[in-house]
Amino acid sequence: MSAPGPHRILIELGQAMAEGEGIEAAALLARLLGHELRGVFVEDEALLTLAAHPFARELRLPSHAWSAMDAGALASGLGLAAARLRRALAAACARLGVEGGFEVRRGDPAACLAGLCGVDDILALAAPDSAAGRAIGAFPQAWRAALASAGGVLLLPSRLARRRGPVAAVAGSAVGEEVALRLAVAAGEPLLLLTAADRPAPEAAVADRARRAGLMPPRILTRRLAASTAGAVAEALGRFEEGLLVLAREDAAVEEGPALAARRRVPVLVR
């Protein structure tokens, strides 16, 4: 029987990835988790097939003129983009001391990426800044496929508010608390637990869990949640300068995870 492969963060690099801050944020999380960072650039087969048809047209800017699509130019442009992103990924991995890799695939981007993600992997997606970007285009399909995959999901904002800060998590999920706890310990940051008003204070239980896992408990802070919604999470965080937000799949706020990443300008990890 072959040995299992390394745990990975699979960073999607073909759909408007913020190649500077987004890649660096994913590389930093990979270092904290001891994961490999693998860039995946998916050439959209449907788009390439469309471009090969003589009737295909594209709107050119800034002239706003319709022109025939050039399949060769499109393929060449994708190749140049892949090479640029490969270099950016390699530079971030070298700077942070992370094992890295890169691959180019062709097919349906959402299905291809979700199919690559194993139960111990994390799929990283760029979270669009605007509500329109989160509702139309390629992102909604990729987000749904990522949530339905076996692994975790990392949502990366286009710009980071900060690169350090406490690890925040909604209390009540053993999975979410465990991931947030281990990340806080690895990063040497406080752990901020967002707790529903009707739940008991979780600090003692989480500290005990850390000790039983052989970890030195981090400094644990708490904020009260008015409701289990994305708006309530953002309100509870307020002016708090968290560096990462962890949500469990069962949290009600998960559906609005992309909006939280864009609004707070911090990575949001869904486990």
N, C-alpha and C positions, 0 to 999 in steps of 0.2 A: 504494500500500500504506500502511495507517495505521500510525502509530508504536506500538510496544508500550506498554501501560499501566504504571504504577508497580508495583514489587513491594510486596506487602501482607502484613500480619499480619491475618488474619481472626479476630476474637475472638468466640467463641460466647457470646451473652449470654442465652440463653433457658433454660439448664439449670443452675440453682444456681451461677451465676458469683459469685465473691467480688468484688462490684462495686467495692470500694475498692482493696485491695491487688492483686487480680488484674488489674484494668484498668491500674493504674499500672505494674505489672511488665511487662505487654505493651507499654505506651507507651514505657517505658525501652528495651526491646529494639528497638522500631521506630526509636527515635532512633539507637541504636548502628548499626543496619543500614542506615539511610537508607530505611526502608520507610514506607508509609502504614499507619495503623491503622484498620481498618474493622470496626465493630461490626455483628454480624448477629444479629437477634432472630427466631427461627423460631417462629411460632405452630403448635403441633402440630395438624395437620388431623384426625388420628384422634381426638384428645381433644375437639375442637370438634364433630365429627360425632357422637360418643357423647353429648355433653351435650345435643344437640338431640333425642334420643330420649326419649319420655315414661317409659320404664322405667329410665332411668339414675339411679343413686343415688350419693351421696358420703357419707363418714364425716366428720361435723363434730366439731371439737375446740373446747373441752375437754369438751363434753357427751357425746361418743362416740355420738351419735345419727345414724342414717341419714336423709338428706333427699334430696329430688329435686334433681338438678343443674339449675342455672339457666344456660342457654346465654348469655343476655344479660349476666348478671353475670360469667360467665367471660370473655367477650370484652372486657368493660369492664376487668376486672382485668388482662388481658394488655396492653391499651392503656396503662394506667397504669404497669405495670412497664416497658414499652418506653420510655415517656417519661422515667421516672426513670433508666434505664440510658443513654439518649441523653445526658442532662445530665451524668451521671458521666463518660462517655467524652469529651464535649466539654471538660469541665473538666480532665481528665488530659492531653489533647492540648495544650490551651492552656498548661498549666503547664510542659510539657516541650518545647514547640515542635515538635510532631509534626503532620504532615498527617493529618487524620482524616475519617471519614465514618460513616454509620449507615444501615442499611436493615432493613426488616421484610419477612419472607417467610412464606409459609404452605405447609406440606407435611410430609413426614417429616423431622424435624430432622437425623438422621445423614446421610441421603442428600443432603439439600439442601446441607449444609455441605461435604461431601466433593466434591460436584459443582462448587462455586464455587472450589475450591482449585486453582490452576495450579501448574506445576512450580517457579516461583520464589516462590510464596507460602508462608506458614506459617499453619496453623490452630491457634488457641489454645483449649484446653479447660481447664475447672476440674477438678483432680484431687481426688476425694473423700477426706476424711480417713480414713474407716473402710474396713476390708476389705470389709464388707457393701456399702457404697456403691460400691465399685469392681467388685463382682461382680454386682449386681442393679440394676434400674431402667434409666434411659436411658443411663448412662455406658458400659457395655460395648459397646453397639452403636455409639455415637459414636466410641469409641476405635478399634474395629476399622475403621470406615469411614475415620477419619483416617489410620491406618497404611497403608490401601490406596490412599489418594489420591496424586496426583502430587507434592504439595508436602511441606513439613516439618510437624512437630507441636510445639507448645509446651504443656507441661503446667504448670498454675499451681496451687500449693497455696492453701488457703483463707487461711492466714496466712504471711507471709514472716518467716524468721528474721533476715534482713538485706537491705539494698538494694544493698550493695556487697560486693566480695570477689573473690578470684581466679576465673577461668573454668577449670573442671575438664573434662577429657575423657578418655575411654578411648583410649590410644594404639594405633596400628595401622591405623586407617582414615584414608585420605587425606582423605576428605570431612569426617569429624568433626574431624580435626586442623586442617584449613584453616579451617573455620567458627569453631572455638574460638580459633585464632590471631588471626583478624581481629577477633573480638569482644574479646579481651584487649587488643589494640592500641588499638581504638576506645575502650574503657573506661578505658585507662591502668592496667590491673590485671595481676598476674602470671598466667601460664598454668601450670596444674597438670595434668601428664600422668600418668594411671594406667597403668602398664606391666606386662604379664605378666612373670613372673620369667625366662622362657626367651627374652625378646626383648632386643636390645641397647638401651642407653640412647638415647633419641630426641632429646635436647636439641640436639645439633649439627645433625642433619638438619632439625629444625623451625626453628632459627635461620637456617640457610642458605636454607630455603624462604621465610622472611620477607624476607630481604634481596633475594632474586631477585624478589619481588613488590613491591619498593620500600618495604617496611615496616621500621621500626625494631624489631628483635626485642624482645619483652617479657622480663621476668625469667621464667625457666622453672624450675619445680619438678617433682619427680617423686615418685611413691609407687608401690610395688610391689603388684601384684594377685596374690592367691593363686589366683584362678580367674576366668573370664569370666562371673560371675553378679552379680545385683543385690546379694545379700548380701555378696559379696566387694568390690563397689564401695563399699558403705556402710562396710564394715570398713576399707578403704583410706583413705577420706576421714576416718573417725574424728572427732576433734575439730577437724579443719580447717574453717575458716569460709569455704567457697566461696560465691560469689554466684550462680553459674549452673553447671549440669551439662549438657554436650553429649554425646549418644550418637549413634552412627551406626546406621542401620537394621539393619546386619548384626551389631551387637553383641548378644551373648546376653542382656544385661541389659535390652534394650529392652522385652520383654514386661512386665517389672516396673517400667517407667518411672513409671507413676502411683504405685506404692507408694514409689518413691524420692523423688518430688516431695513426697509427704505426709510421709515419714519425715525427710528432710533439710530440709524447709520452704524449698526454693529452686526456681525454675523449672527444668524439664528440657526441653531442646531436642533433638528427634530430627530428624536430617537424613540 
